[in-house]
Amino acid sequence: MSASPSSGPTRRLALYALAVCVLSVAAAVVSFVQGSWLGVVWVLLAGLSSNMTWYYARRGRVRDRAGSVTG
């Protein structure tokens, strides 16, 4: 059981965003190896999902810290 119930969804979203980031990087590599410029779109998606991962991971840590101080 986690320290605060609200940290569960944020950690899950961070993991989903990380999975999207890893898969989009792999798709970009495959796309560039095949000679397609569509890989640029995959790189942009990887950047967006990377930022989402950091945001949700930090948000979860802040909520855990706030829950442990007040709880």
N, C-alpha and C positions, 0 to 999 in steps of 0.2 A: 504494500500500500504506500502511496506517495505521501509526501509531507503536506501538500495541499491538493484538493481535488481539481483545482483549476489548472494545475501544471501539466496534467495528463494530455489534454487536447493540444496544448502548445508544443509539447515534446513530440507528439504524433505528427503534427503539421511540419515540424522541423525535419523529422525523418522522411516524410513524404517529399518535401522539397529537396532534401539531399539525394533521394533516389532519382528524382527528375533531373537534378544537376548531373549526376553520374551518367545517366542514360543519354542525356543530350550531348555530353562531351563525347561519349562513345559514338553517337550518331554523327557528330561533326567530324570526327576522325575518319569514319568510314566514308562519309560524303566527300571529304577532301581527297582521300586516297583514290576514290573513283573518278576524281577530276571534276566534281560538281561544285558550283559556287553556292549551292543550297546550304552548305556547311556554315555559312555566315549566319543564317537564321538560327541554326542549332547553337552556335557560339553565343548569340544574343540571349537565347533561352537559358543557356547555362549560366550566364551572368545574372539574369533575373532570379533564377531559382537559387543561386548561391546567396544572393542578398536576402532572399526570403528565409533561407536556412539560418543565416546569422541572426536575423531579426527574431524569429520564433525561438531559437535557442537562448538568446539573451533575455527575451521576454519571460521564458520559463525559469531561468536562473533568478531573475529579479523577483518573480512571484514566489519562488521557493524561499529566497532570503527574507522577503517581507513576511511570509507565513511563519517562518521559524522564529523571528524576532517577536512578533505579536502573539504567536500561538503558544 
